[in-house]
Amino acid sequence: MAHLTPLSHFKILKFTGPDAESYLQGQITNDTAQLQQDNAQLACQCDAKGKVLSTFYLIRQKEALLLIGLAESLALSEAAFKKFAVFSKLEIEDVSEQLHLYGLGKEAFSQLSTEFADLQLPESAFAKSQTSEAELFKLPGNSERFILVSSKSLENVEISDNIEAWQCAGIQAGITHLAEHASAEYIPQMLNLQALNAISFTKGCYMGQETVARAKYLGKNKRAGFILSGKLAVPAQVDDNIEMQLGENWRRAGTIASIVNSGQTGETWIFAVLPNDLEADAVLRLKSMPDSRLNIHPLPYSIE
């Protein structure tokens, strides 16, 4: 990615106040005590049943905590956060209009030197660098992607509006930000969040923690996230079902957590939740398109 891509489909929530960190510690899956100024985290918020409302990145910005995630599902989390925060000393503010959010590849980093002379390129997944005007953190995966949070708009760099390429790269990295229809449908392990260091199993209680712990220690979870792609005659719908061929018959195999229909390449990329014992040579299709076929891609991490 040679250009910076405005992440206008993302939302930023800012948590401030004396109870902000302890409140989030009891609400999200990751351990806020491990969050420093030089790192970021991936985390999610669950409902009381342990189902994921949204996934998001978490960073420190001076005395505040910022949550960065897909707007349509993070809005549902925002409502839940505010509902349970009435007895805590904190403020929750949507600062999406105040801060500027960009996605970029390693090759685009050189463009930032004119805007942020002291900003360093983070070298490892979830490492973060910062200046007085910007935060930059590296995402996991093999595509060398970064997210920039800036207090100023970037007017002297090359901007691209190819958000589809950014979203496709996210699915190819095995990371899903839930579409609104998929909120409260899956436990974290169904989205492979344990493989992305997005779940702490040692920090203590948080919303939905009992369900998440049972899935880990009692082997209750039988589903996982898979990366699929296909050339489709028409764009796929987010609420479609995925079917698997069994002999001459087809049976429902799973659902779509997030999807990108790329108009540029004509290829659709899907993060799907399917049986975790799915064979690599399984034949899959979309229910609404009987002639479609979906390719299964290796995950860039282990979910064992």
VEXMARFI-299216 format. One record per residue (C-alpha): x, y, z; residue in one letter. Coordinates in steps of 0.2 Angstrom, whole numbers, padded with zeros to 4 digits, always signed. Layout:
<recs>
XYZA
...
</recs>
This chain:
<recs>
+0000+0000+0000M
+0009+0015-0007A
-0004+0028-0001H
-0012+0032+0015L
-0031+0027+0016T
-0043+0037+0027P
-0052+0024+0038L
-0069+0033+0037S
-0078+0017+0041H
-0070+0016+0058F
-0075+0025+0074K
-0065+0031+0088I
-0071+0031+0106L
-0061+0041+0120K
-0062+0035+0138F
-0056+0048+0151T
-0057+0050+0170G
-0051+0041+0186P
-0061+0025+0183D
-0058+0024+0164A
-0045+0010+0165E
-0053+0000+0179S
-0070+0001+0170Y
-0063-0005+0154L
-0054-0019+0163Q
-0071-0026+0168G
-0078-0024+0151Q
-0066-0030+0138I
-0056-0046+0134T
-0039-0040+0135N
-0029-0034+0150D
-0028-0015+0151T
-0014-0016+0164A
-0002-0023+0150Q
-0006-0008+0139L
+0008+0005+0139Q
+0012+0020+0128Q
+0023+0010+0116D
+0010-0004+0112N
-0007-0007+0106A
-0019-0021+0109Q
-0033-0030+0099L
-0048-0033+0110A
-0067-0036+0110C
-0082-0032+0121Q
-0094-0047+0125C
-0112-0047+0131D
-0117-0056+0147A
-0118-0072+0136K
-0100-0071+0130G
-0105-0066+0112K
-0094-0053+0104V
-0102-0036+0101L
-0087-0028+0092S
-0068-0030+0090T
-0057-0015+0091F
-0039-0009+0094Y
-0035-0001+0110L
-0021+0012+0113I
-0016+0025+0126R
-0015+0043+0121Q
-0008+0053+0135K
-0020+0051+0149E
-0034+0044+0138A
-0038+0027+0131L
-0044+0026+0113L
-0054+0012+0106L
-0054+0010+0087I
-0066-0001+0077G
-0078-0003+0063L
-0092+0010+0066A
-0107-0001+0063E
-0103-0013+0077S
-0093-0001+0089L
-0108+0009+0090A
-0117-0005+0098L
-0103-0007+0110S
-0103+0012+0114E
-0121+0010+0119A
-0117-0004+0131A
-0102+0004+0138F
-0112+0020+0142K
-0126+0009+0149K
-0114+0001+0162F
-0104+0017+0165A
-0117+0027+0175V
-0109+0022+0192F
-0091+0025+0187S
-0081+0041+0186K
-0077+0042+0167L
-0082+0050+0151E
-0085+0041+0135I
-0084+0052+0120E
-0085+0049+0101D
-0070+0058+0094V
-0071+0052+0076S
-0073+0069+0070E
-0059+0076+0080Q
-0045+0064+0076L
-0040+0058+0059H
-0037+0039+0055L
-0027+0032+0041Y
-0021+0015+0036G
-0005+0013+0027L
+0008+0001+0021G
+0027+0001+0025K
+0031+0009+0008E
+0020+0024+0012A
+0028+0028+0029F
+0041+0039+0021S
+0028+0051+0016Q
+0025+0055+0034L
+0042+0063+0037S
+0036+0080+0031T
+0022+0079+0044E
+0029+0070+0059F
+0048+0072+0059A
+0051+0062+0074D
+0039+0048+0071L
+0047+0030+0070Q
+0041+0015+0061L
+0036+0001+0073P
+0044-0015+0069E
+0034-0029+0078S
+0015-0032+0079A
+0006-0020+0090F
+0021-0010+0093A
+0017+0009+0094K
+0027+0025+0091S
+0021+0042+0094Q
+0024+0061+0093T
+0014+0075+0101S
+0002+0075+0086E
+0001+0057+0081A
+0001+0038+0086E
+0007+0024+0074L
+0005+0006+0078F
+0008-0010+0068K
-0005-0023+0064L
-0002-0042+0065P
+0000-0051+0048G
+0012-0052+0034N
+0007-0037+0024S
+0016-0024+0034E
+0001-0013+0038R
-0001+0001+0051F
-0014+0013+0058I
-0010+0031+0060L
-0020+0042+0073V
-0017+0060+0070S
-0023+0076+0078S
-0021+0085+0061K
-0027+0082+0043S
-0013+0077+0031L
-0013+0089+0017E
+0005+0086+0010N
+0004+0067+0007V
-0004+0056-0006E
-0021+0050-0001I
-0030+0035-0008S
-0048+0031-0006D
-0046+0013-0010N
-0054+0007+0006I
-0058-0010-0002E
-0040-0015-0003A
-0037-0011+0015W
-0052-0021+0020Q
-0047-0036+0010C
-0029-0035+0017A
-0038-0036+0035G
-0047-0052+0030I
-0031-0059+0022Q
-0023-0056+0039A
-0036-0066+0048G
-0043-0051+0057I
-0062-0048+0057T
-0071-0032+0062H
-0089-0038+0064L
-0103-0032+0052A
-0118-0025+0062E
-0128-0041+0058H
-0114-0052+0065A
-0113-0043+0082S
-0118-0054+0097A
-0117-0070+0086E
-0100-0077+0091Y
-0089-0080+0106I
-0071-0073+0104P
-0063-0090+0100Q
-0075-0092+0085M
-0066-0076+0078L
-0049-0083+0082N
-0046-0069+0094L
-0035-0080+0106Q
-0023-0082+0092A
-0021-0063+0090L
-0017-0061+0108N
-0034-0052+0110A
-0040-0062+0126I
-0032-0062+0143S
-0035-0078+0152F
-0027-0072+0168T
-0033-0055+0172K
-0049-0059+0181G
-0068-0056+0178C
-0075-0046+0164Y
-0092-0046+0155M
-0094-0064+0147G
-0078-0071+0155Q
-0086-0087+0161E
-0091-0092+0143T
-0074-0087+0136V
-0065-0097+0149A
-0076-0113+0147R
-0073-0113+0128A
-0054-0113+0132K
-0053-0125+0147Y
-0068-0137+0143L
-0066-0138+0124G
-0084-0131+0122K
-0080-0122+0106N
-0082-0131+0090K
-0080-0117+0077R
-0067-0105+0071A
-0064-0091+0058G
-0058-0096+0040F
-0052-0085+0026I
-0062-0088+0010L
-0062-0080-0007S
-0071-0082-0024G
-0075-0075-0040K
-0094-0072-0040L
-0106-0067-0053A
-0114-0054-0042V
-0109-0046-0025P
-0112-0057-0010A
-0123-0052+0004Q
-0117-0051+0022V
-0132-0061+0029D
-0129-0076+0016D
-0125-0093+0022N
-0111-0104+0017I
-0114-0122+0012E
-0103-0137+0011M
-0104-0152-0001Q
-0107-0169+0006L
-0108-0181-0008G
-0121-0176-0019E
-0129-0165-0006N
-0126-0148+0001W
-0128-0143+0020R
-0126-0127+0029R
-0108-0125+0036A
-0108-0108+0043G
-0110-0089+0042T
-0101-0073+0036I
-0093-0062+0050A
-0086-0049+0038S
-0085-0048+0019I
-0078-0037+0005V
-0084-0037-0013N
-0069-0029-0022S
-0075-0020-0038G
-0057-0018-0044Q
-0052-0036-0044T
-0069-0044-0045G
-0065-0055-0031E
-0074-0057-0014T
-0065-0060+0002W
-0074-0067+0017I
-0070-0070+0035F
-0082-0085+0039A
-0086-0095+0055V
-0086-0113+0051L
-0083-0130+0060P
-0065-0129+0067N
-0062-0147+0060D
-0065-0141+0042L
-0054-0150+0029E
-0043-0139+0018A
-0051-0147+0003D
-0069-0145+0008A
-0080-0138-0006V
-0090-0123-0001L
-0102-0111-0009R
-0114-0097-0005L
-0132-0103-0002K
-0139-0089-0013S
-0127-0094-0027M
-0128-0112-0031P
-0115-0111-0044D
-0102-0102-0034S
-0086-0109-0026R
-0076-0102-0012L
-0057-0105-0010N
-0050-0109+0008I
-0034-0099+0012H
-0022-0104+0026P
-0023-0093+0041L
-0007-0083+0045P
-0007-0089+0063Y
-0011-0105+0073S
-0027-0108+0081I
-0022-0123+0091E
</recs>
